[in-house]
Amino acid sequence: MRRIAALRRLAPSGDGGMTLVELGISLAGLAVIATMLTTFFVGVTRVDRLHEADDAALVTLRQVRQRITRDVREARGFVVASPLTMTVWLDADWDGIQDTGERVSWALLDDGSLARLTDNGGSVTVVGGLDPAASGFTYSSSSPQDIRTATIRLESPVAVDGGGDRSMEFDVSLRNMP
């Protein structure tokens, strides 16, 4: 009997636990916090995907810039110069004669791809998905023989909803003129 009386003294008096209303309020508060955290994580994930797509588009444009720049800087001159096509003469054997295989063209196609073509039949699609209306070539002169500098503009849409476009514009000059 003494033990039961001692146990009753240790138990808090007047505390009957949580009511159903208190439990409902606690669960509603937890639901609001969970909703806010879910919204935050979904937003962070979307921004992260947008940054990844933007970075991928920029890396692709930089690689294309590097390849075009290498061809133009090694060229002896321009052969064709139009807003959608640029052809340069790479005098591989330095004999001063335009032999087959020494003319390289860069062409923006209607489907948004950029192709590198050689006059001996070689063709490589370097990149796809460019905006053909916003991309193109401009030159320092209207005559191909007088061109020393070309300006290349490439625009690529970012592949995530609401991502916009990533564009790059750069100038490249001939170095190996005769």
C-alpha positions in Angstrom: 0.0 0.0 0.0 2.8 2.3 0.8 4.2 1.6 -2.6 1.0 2.7 -4.4 0.9 5.9 -2.4 4.5 6.6 -3.3 3.8 6.1 -7.0 0.8 8.4 -6.9 3.0 11.2 -5.4 5.5 10.8 -8.3 2.8 11.0 -11.1 1.9 14.6 -12.1 -1.5 15.6 -10.9 -4.1 17.2 -13.2 -2.3 16.2 -16.5 -4.6 14.0 -18.6 -2.5 14.2 -21.8 -3.3 16.0 -25.1 -6.8 16.7 -26.2 -7.9 16.0 -29.8 -8.0 19.7 -30.6 -4.4 20.2 -29.4 -3.3 17.2 -31.5 -5.1 18.7 -34.6 -3.5 22.1 -34.1 0.0 20.4 -33.8 -0.6 18.4 -37.0 -1.8 21.4 -38.9 1.3 23.3 -37.9 3.5 20.4 -39.0 1.6 20.3 -42.4 2.3 24.0 -43.0 6.0 23.5 -42.2 6.1 20.5 -44.5 4.4 22.4 -47.3 6.9 25.3 -47.0 9.9 22.9 -47.0 8.6 21.0 -50.1 8.0 24.2 -52.0 11.5 25.4 -51.1 13.1 22.1 -52.3 11.1 22.0 -55.5 12.2 25.6 -56.3 15.9 24.8 -55.5 15.7 21.8 -57.7 14.2 23.8 -60.6 16.9 26.5 -60.3 19.6 23.8 -60.2 18.3 22.2 -63.4 18.2 25.6 -65.1 21.8 26.4 -64.1 22.9 22.9 -65.4 21.1 23.5 -68.7 22.6 27.0 -69.0 26.1 25.8 -68.2 25.7 23.0 -70.8 24.6 25.5 -73.5 27.5 27.8 -72.7 30.1 24.9 -72.8 28.7 23.9 -76.2 29.0 27.4 -77.6 32.5 27.7 -76.2 33.6 24.5 -78.0 32.1 25.7 -81.3 33.8 29.1 -80.9 37.1 27.3 -80.4 36.7 25.2 -83.5 35.6 28.1 -85.7 38.4 30.3 -84.4 41.0 27.6 -85.1 39.9 27.3 -88.7 39.7 31.1 -89.4 43.1 31.8 -87.7 44.8 29.1 -89.7 43.2 30.2 -93.0 44.9 32.0 -95.8 41.7 33.9 -96.7 38.0 33.8 -97.1 36.4 32.2 -100.2 32.7 32.6 -99.5 31.1 35.1 -97.0 27.4 35.1 -96.5 25.2 35.6 -93.4 24.6 31.8 -93.1 27.8 30.4 -94.7 31.5 31.1 -94.2 34.2 29.3 -96.3 37.9 29.7 -95.6 40.9 28.4 -97.4 43.3 26.4 -95.3 46.4 26.1 -97.4 47.6 22.8 -95.8 50.7 22.4 -98.0 51.5 26.2 -98.1 51.9 26.1 -101.9 49.6 29.0 -102.6 47.2 26.9 -104.6 43.6 26.1 -103.5 43.7 22.3 -103.8 40.8 20.0 -103.1 40.3 19.5 -99.4 41.7 22.9 -98.4 38.4 24.8 -98.4 36.4 24.5 -95.1 32.8 25.8 -94.8 30.8 26.6 -91.7 27.1 26.6 -92.5 24.1 27.4 -90.3 21.3 25.1 -91.5 17.6 25.7 -91.4 17.1 23.1 -88.7 19.3 25.1 -86.3 22.4 22.9 -86.7 25.9 24.2 -87.5 27.9 22.0 -89.9 31.6 22.0 -90.8 32.0 20.9 -94.4 35.1 20.3 -96.5 35.2 20.5 -100.3 36.3 16.9 -100.6 33.0 15.7 -99.2 33.6 15.7 -95.5 30.7 16.9 -93.3 30.3 17.1 -89.6 27.4 18.5 -87.6 29.2 20.4 -84.8 26.2 21.5 -82.8 22.4 21.4 -83.1 19.6 23.4 -81.6 20.8 26.9 -82.5 18.4 29.6 -83.3 18.9 30.2 -87.0 17.2 33.5 -87.0 19.5 34.9 -84.3 22.7 33.2 -85.3 24.9 34.2 -88.2 28.1 35.6 -89.7 29.1 39.2 -90.5 32.3 40.4 -92.0 34.7 43.4 -92.1 34.2 43.7 -95.9 31.6 42.7 -98.5 34.2 41.1 -100.7 35.6 37.7 -99.5 39.1 38.6 -100.7 39.1 41.8 -98.6 37.8 40.2 -95.4 40.2 40.2 -92.4 37.8 39.8 -89.5 34.5 37.9 -89.1 32.0 38.3 -86.4 30.1 35.2 -85.4 26.9 35.2 -83.4 25.5 32.0 -82.0 22.3 31.7 -80.0 21.2 28.5 -78.3 18.0 28.1 -76.3 18.4 26.7 -72.8 16.7 23.4 -72.6 14.6 24.0 -69.4 11.2 25.7 -69.3 11.6 29.4 -68.8 15.4 29.1 -69.4 15.7 31.8 -72.1 18.6 31.8 -74.5 22.3 31.7 -74.2 24.1 33.7 -76.8 27.7 34.3 -77.7 29.2 36.8 -80.1 32.9 36.8 -81.0 35.3 38.3 -83.5 38.0 36.2 -85.2 40.7 37.5 -87.5 42.9 35.9 -90.1 46.5 35.4 -89.1 48.0 33.6 -92.0 47.4 36.0 -94.9 49.8 35.7 -97.9 
